[in-house]
Amino acid sequence: MALQLTSSSLKVARNVTAHRPKQAIAIIHAGEVDALLQEAIMTPWRADITENRKYNALAAEPAALGHFTEKYLNSAALTANPIPAGFRSNLTEPLHTLDFSDFVILVRDGLPEDVAHLLTWYLVETRFAIQSQYMHRKPNRSPLTYPLDPVKMAQTPIPLHAGAKRYYQDAGHLLFKISK
């Protein structure tokens, strides 16, 4: 499905903001919105919206993905991982997008490097305990990909904190050597 947004179509649009999934679901069910910008493709409520409300997913533009790859070396955009055709009934071809699989830990810029290093070490070294909480779901329908792969964990949609970068480099989990 192709969609063209123009400045005139955006001027007549009404923005509705919901910060929690439950709020987003309510405004969708009330028929107050025509579009949803949110992650969580694996959740049951998202499946309901896609399958029963017939919301279509929009692919990221190739130029935007290319720009992201150039700007953020070692990012999730470097590995092609489109959502496969048929993942949802209305997805007739692969959907190219940034890969936000799993989770991202966000920290403030001023977090000491040793703390970020320790946090990253802990997440990687205890990944088996983390992933075991999702193994009751099929891997392709789980909100957390398992088994967790440290190389993929290092491929984040935003630049790594210096402490996390040091852990991944020291452990040999980076695809590319990243300079500071």
C-alpha positions as a Python dict, from the first residue, in 0.01 Angstrom:
ca = {
    (1, 'M'): (0, 0, 0),
    (2, 'A'): (144, 338, -97),
    (3, 'L'): (67, 646, 106),
    (4, 'Q'): (164, 999, 19),
    (5, 'L'): (161, 1257, 293),
    (6, 'T'): (157, 1618, 185),
    (7, 'S'): (177, 1935, 389),
    (8, 'S'): (-191, 2003, 315),
    (9, 'S'): (-298, 1657, 436),
    (10, 'L'): (-99, 1705, 755),
    (11, 'K'): (-261, 2043, 821),
    (12, 'V'): (-604, 1882, 847),
    (13, 'A'): (-477, 1596, 1061),
    (14, 'R'): (-552, 1590, 1431),
    (15, 'N'): (-279, 1449, 1650),
    (16, 'V'): (-387, 1230, 1938),
    (17, 'T'): (-119, 1129, 2184),
    (18, 'A'): (-141, 824, 2407),
    (19, 'H'): (162, 719, 2604),
    (20, 'R'): (49, 377, 2723),
    (21, 'P'): (-69, 85, 2508),
    (22, 'K'): (-401, 67, 2694),
    (23, 'Q'): (-469, 433, 2604),
    (24, 'A'): (-377, 373, 2239),
    (25, 'I'): (-607, 71, 2221),
    (26, 'A'): (-896, 270, 2365),
    (27, 'I'): (-872, 551, 2108),
    (28, 'I'): (-838, 300, 1824),
    (29, 'H'): (-1148, 111, 1941),
    (30, 'A'): (-1332, 443, 1974),
    (31, 'G'): (-1250, 517, 1609),
    (32, 'E'): (-1071, 842, 1698),
    (33, 'V'): (-752, 774, 1502),
    (34, 'D'): (-655, 654, 1156),
    (35, 'A'): (-290, 578, 1228),
    (36, 'L'): (-77, 440, 1507),
    (37, 'L'): (294, 501, 1556),
    (38, 'Q'): (419, 253, 1810),
    (39, 'E'): (639, -49, 1850),
    (40, 'A'): (528, -375, 2017),
    (41, 'I'): (442, -567, 1701),
    (42, 'M'): (448, -897, 1893),
    (43, 'T'): (186, -808, 2152),
    (44, 'P'): (-164, -960, 2134),
    (45, 'W'): (-332, -617, 2129),
    (46, 'R'): (-118, -512, 1832),
    (47, 'A'): (-211, -830, 1648),
    (48, 'D'): (-579, -751, 1712),
    (49, 'I'): (-543, -399, 1573),
    (50, 'T'): (-363, -523, 1262),
    (51, 'E'): (-582, -825, 1197),
    (52, 'N'): (-927, -702, 1306),
    (53, 'R'): (-903, -328, 1254),
    (54, 'K'): (-705, -368, 930),
    (55, 'Y'): (-429, -124, 1013),
    (56, 'N'): (-143, -153, 762),
    (57, 'A'): (223, -123, 847),
    (58, 'L'): (430, 127, 649),
    (59, 'A'): (786, 42, 546),
    (60, 'A'): (1076, 272, 622),
    (61, 'E'): (1211, 454, 319),
    (62, 'P'): (1531, 295, 185),
    (63, 'A'): (1711, 632, 191),
    (64, 'A'): (1625, 677, 559),
    (65, 'L'): (1753, 328, 644),
    (66, 'G'): (2069, 400, 444),
    (67, 'H'): (2125, 730, 625),
    (68, 'F'): (2079, 559, 960),
    (69, 'T'): (2331, 289, 868),
    (70, 'E'): (2590, 549, 763),
    (71, 'K'): (2539, 765, 1070),
    (72, 'Y'): (2523, 490, 1333),
    (73, 'L'): (2785, 228, 1261),
    (74, 'N'): (2707, -106, 1430),
    (75, 'S'): (2338, -17, 1448),
    (76, 'A'): (2046, -253, 1405),
    (77, 'A'): (1994, -106, 1057),
    (78, 'L'): (2308, -281, 929),
    (79, 'T'): (2146, -622, 932),
    (80, 'A'): (1855, -671, 695),
    (81, 'N'): (1581, -823, 904),
    (82, 'P'): (1251, -736, 739),
    (83, 'I'): (926, -855, 890),
    (84, 'P'): (835, -1143, 657),
    (85, 'A'): (534, -1139, 427),
    (86, 'G'): (247, -1321, 592),
    (87, 'F'): (354, -1231, 947),
    (88, 'R'): (13, -1063, 963),
    (89, 'S'): (-269, -1143, 720),
    (90, 'N'): (-248, -802, 552),
    (91, 'L'): (132, -806, 513),
    (92, 'T'): (172, -925, 154),
    (93, 'E'): (541, -841, 111),
    (94, 'P'): (839, -808, 347),
    (95, 'L'): (830, -492, 559),
    (96, 'H'): (1166, -315, 573),
    (97, 'T'): (1219, -117, 890),
    (98, 'L'): (1466, -59, 1169),
    (99, 'D'): (1507, -369, 1381),
    (100, 'F'): (1398, -286, 1734),
    (101, 'S'): (1390, -649, 1841),
    (102, 'D'): (1438, -717, 2205),
    (103, 'F'): (1503, -415, 2423),
    (104, 'V'): (1722, -111, 2457),
    (105, 'I'): (1842, 24, 2789),
    (106, 'L'): (1853, 404, 2784),
    (107, 'V'): (2081, 589, 3023),
    (108, 'R'): (2169, 954, 3071),
    (109, 'D'): (2487, 1088, 2913),
    (110, 'G'): (2646, 1145, 3252),
    (111, 'L'): (2621, 783, 3369),
    (112, 'P'): (2973, 682, 3474),
    (113, 'E'): (3144, 456, 3224),
    (114, 'D'): (3212, 184, 3480),
    (115, 'V'): (2843, 167, 3573),
    (116, 'A'): (2735, 137, 3208),
    (117, 'H'): (3004, -130, 3159),
    (118, 'L'): (2877, -327, 3460),
    (119, 'L'): (2513, -295, 3349),
    (120, 'T'): (2601, -425, 3002),
    (121, 'W'): (2811, -707, 3144),
    (122, 'Y'): (2522, -808, 3369),
    (123, 'L'): (2264, -807, 3087),
    (124, 'V'): (2484, -1012, 2856),
    (125, 'E'): (2605, -1257, 3118),
    (126, 'T'): (2255, -1317, 3263),
    (127, 'R'): (2078, -1328, 2926),
    (128, 'F'): (1976, -1691, 2982),
    (129, 'A'): (1770, -1593, 3287),
    (130, 'I'): (1615, -1302, 3093),
    (131, 'Q'): (1525, -1504, 2783),
    (132, 'S'): (1381, -1794, 2984),
    (133, 'Q'): (1091, -1566, 3079),
    (134, 'Y'): (979, -1558, 2713),
    (135, 'M'): (1038, -1916, 2606),
    (136, 'H'): (671, -2012, 2649),
    (137, 'R'): (606, -1819, 2326),
    (138, 'K'): (725, -1919, 1981),
    (139, 'P'): (1048, -1732, 1895),
    (140, 'N'): (894, -1554, 1595),
    (141, 'R'): (600, -1432, 1809),
    (142, 'S'): (791, -1336, 2122),
    (143, 'P'): (850, -970, 2214),
    (144, 'L'): (1204, -1074, 2301),
    (145, 'T'): (1410, -1269, 2050),
    (146, 'Y'): (1571, -1577, 2194),
    (147, 'P'): (1825, -1705, 2222),
    (148, 'L'): (1976, -1365, 2301),
    (149, 'D'): (2291, -1318, 2096),
    (150, 'P'): (2550, -1075, 2237),
    (151, 'V'): (2652, -964, 1886),
    (152, 'K'): (2291, -870, 1812),
    (153, 'M'): (2251, -714, 2158),
    (154, 'A'): (2534, -476, 2064),
    (155, 'Q'): (2349, -365, 1749),
    (156, 'T'): (2136, -90, 1896),
    (157, 'P'): (1911, 166, 1727),
    (158, 'I'): (2103, 444, 1905),
    (159, 'P'): (2475, 488, 1976),
    (160, 'L'): (2616, 278, 2258),
    (161, 'H'): (2724, 443, 2584),
    (162, 'A'): (3105, 443, 2613),
    (163, 'G'): (3092, 185, 2895),
    (164, 'A'): (2867, -50, 2697),
    (165, 'K'): (3086, -3, 2390),
    (166, 'R'): (3395, -97, 2595),
    (167, 'Y'): (3228, -414, 2726),
    (168, 'Y'): (3116, -526, 2379),
    (169, 'Q'): (3459, -450, 2227),
    (170, 'D'): (3649, -626, 2506),
    (171, 'A'): (3418, -930, 2480),
    (172, 'G'): (3452, -941, 2100),
    (173, 'H'): (3083, -882, 2032),
    (174, 'L'): (3105, -580, 1797),
    (175, 'L'): (3083, -631, 1422),
    (176, 'F'): (3294, -319, 1370),
    (177, 'K'): (3557, -147, 1578),
    (178, 'I'): (3401, 180, 1691),
    (179, 'S'): (3622, 473, 1779),
    (180, 'K'): (3533, 698, 2071),
}
